[in-house]
Amino acid sequence: MKSFNYSYLIISFIILLIISCKKDDVISELQFQKNLLAGTGSYQNTQRVWKLDSIIVDDKFLILTDVQKLYKKTFVYDGIYMDTEKNEGQWELPELNKLKQKIYFKVTNKIDSTSYEIISINAARLKLRVNGTKSKIDYSFTISN
């Protein structure tokens, strides 16, 4: 009877050891940034909605209009982009701190591409800088969902 109890104890210990040694994969910084921007793709975490919080042009804050205060960008995990002006398109992070958007503008029926430098991103705030303009334009967004 004692040998059965020890066998059961040893088998339980081995199973517990195997389960506790399971390793989680560490994701890259780029994938982590994608997850912050658009979610992880898992259940109920497939998109992020970012609300415009402020605009800074050449280090001067602009006063947001009522329409701008309502503006939101939605980044879906699978690369789809939408905004509150009914524009759609695709987004990608080809490298760390670089966001590219290809946008189909519904009002003008035009397609355009925009590149942003990601100044900072965390679970609550996104700060972007427009590349390729004469002025330095920074956009700050807060998480909306």
Wavefront OBJ file of the C-alpha trace (Angstrom):
o trace
v 0.000 0.000 0.000
v 2.831 2.430 0.802
v 4.498 1.877 -2.576
v 1.237 2.822 -4.328
v 1.065 6.126 -2.448
v 4.688 6.938 -3.342
v 4.098 6.041 -6.989
v 1.028 8.262 -7.072
v 3.001 11.073 -5.417
v 5.912 10.734 -7.865
v 3.618 10.684 -10.910
v 1.731 13.739 -9.606
v 5.017 15.567 -9.016
v 6.263 14.774 -12.553
v 2.991 15.984 -14.114
v 3.101 19.159 -12.025
v 6.728 19.737 -13.030
v 5.950 19.332 -16.739
v 2.977 21.702 -16.577
v 4.876 24.358 -14.631
v 7.817 24.283 -17.042
v 5.722 25.319 -20.038
v 7.400 28.280 -21.682
v 5.533 31.194 -23.250
v 6.918 32.630 -26.448
v 8.384 36.095 -26.137
v 7.137 38.416 -28.871
v 9.344 40.904 -30.687
v 9.209 44.647 -29.995
v 7.614 45.154 -33.407
v 4.853 42.622 -32.672
v 4.337 44.196 -29.238
v 3.909 47.599 -30.901
v 1.394 46.095 -33.364
v -0.529 44.591 -30.447
v -0.663 47.979 -28.715
v -1.852 49.674 -31.900
v -4.495 47.175 -33.027
v -4.953 44.436 -30.423
v -3.627 40.915 -30.256
v -6.132 39.290 -32.576
v -7.482 37.090 -29.808
v -11.102 36.959 -28.710
v -12.497 40.481 -28.088
v -9.074 42.017 -28.750
v -9.154 42.434 -32.522
v -9.052 46.201 -32.855
v -8.197 49.448 -31.118
v -10.066 52.731 -31.487
v -7.971 55.867 -30.927
v -9.603 59.263 -30.303
v -7.825 62.467 -31.331
v -6.645 64.301 -28.235
v -4.415 67.084 -29.565
v -2.552 68.424 -32.583
v 0.756 70.236 -32.348
v 2.114 72.115 -35.380
v 5.693 73.371 -35.114
v 5.575 73.010 -31.307
v 2.335 75.031 -30.995
v -0.906 73.434 -29.790
v -3.913 73.878 -32.066
v -7.363 74.318 -30.605
v -9.433 71.381 -31.808
v -12.759 72.037 -33.527
v -15.866 70.194 -32.360
v -15.531 67.815 -35.327
v -11.850 67.150 -34.574
v -12.718 66.373 -30.947
v -14.932 63.524 -32.214
v -12.391 62.134 -34.707
v -11.344 58.514 -34.190
v -9.036 56.099 -36.002
v -9.688 52.362 -35.823
v -6.849 49.921 -36.424
v -8.008 46.325 -36.874
v -5.556 43.534 -36.083
v -5.588 42.145 -39.630
v -4.377 45.437 -41.176
v -7.670 47.181 -41.902
v -8.009 50.888 -41.130
v -11.195 52.965 -40.660
v -11.946 56.414 -39.282
v -14.979 58.442 -38.260
v -14.965 60.289 -41.601
v -15.895 56.954 -43.262
v -12.435 56.578 -44.805
v -11.029 53.062 -45.096
v -7.781 51.444 -46.024
v -4.871 49.383 -44.780
v -2.175 49.953 -42.206
v 1.166 48.312 -41.586
v 4.164 48.625 -39.296
v 7.046 47.714 -41.611
v 9.543 48.449 -38.862
v 9.602 49.621 -35.275
v 8.131 53.146 -34.793
v 7.009 53.463 -38.417
v 3.310 53.409 -39.332
v 2.190 53.402 -42.965
v -1.405 53.929 -44.004
v -3.011 53.556 -47.409
v -6.340 55.370 -47.207
v -9.316 55.412 -49.555
v -11.013 58.784 -49.012
v -14.779 58.308 -49.494
v -15.563 62.018 -50.032
v -13.045 62.562 -52.845
v -12.785 58.970 -54.130
v -9.000 59.243 -53.932
v -6.393 56.900 -52.536
v -3.412 58.288 -50.657
v -0.590 56.982 -48.532
v 0.676 58.530 -45.331
v 3.689 57.625 -43.242
v 3.972 58.416 -39.567
v 6.734 58.170 -37.044
v 5.408 56.627 -33.840
v 6.771 58.967 -31.190
v 5.297 56.876 -28.393
v 2.679 54.227 -27.848
v 1.320 52.484 -24.778
v -2.000 50.953 -23.751
v -3.623 54.387 -23.280
v -1.875 56.883 -25.597
v -0.571 57.063 -29.167
v 1.593 59.924 -30.443
v 2.306 60.199 -34.170
v 4.401 62.578 -36.269
v 3.654 63.114 -39.958
v 6.608 62.455 -42.222
v 7.243 64.377 -45.418
v 5.636 67.713 -44.571
v 7.200 71.157 -44.366
v 5.839 71.631 -40.865
v 6.327 69.266 -37.955
v 2.852 67.945 -37.122
v 2.292 65.740 -34.087
v -0.998 64.016 -33.334
v -1.866 62.663 -29.929
v -4.597 60.049 -29.478
v -6.089 58.395 -26.428
v -7.558 54.916 -26.367
v -11.302 54.952 -26.891
v -12.230 51.284 -26.473
l 1 2 3 4 5 6 7 8 9 10 11 12 13 14 15 16 17 18 19 20 21 22 23 24 25 26 27 28 29 30 31 32 33 34 35 36 37 38 39 40 41 42 43 44 45 46 47 48 49 50 51 52 53 54 55 56 57 58 59 60 61 62 63 64 65 66 67 68 69 70 71 72 73 74 75 76 77 78 79 80 81 82 83 84 85 86 87 88 89 90 91 92 93 94 95 96 97 98 99 100 101 102 103 104 105 106 107 108 109 110 111 112 113 114 115 116 117 118 119 120 121 122 123 124 125 126 127 128 129 130 131 132 133 134 135 136 137 138 139 140 141 142 143 144 145
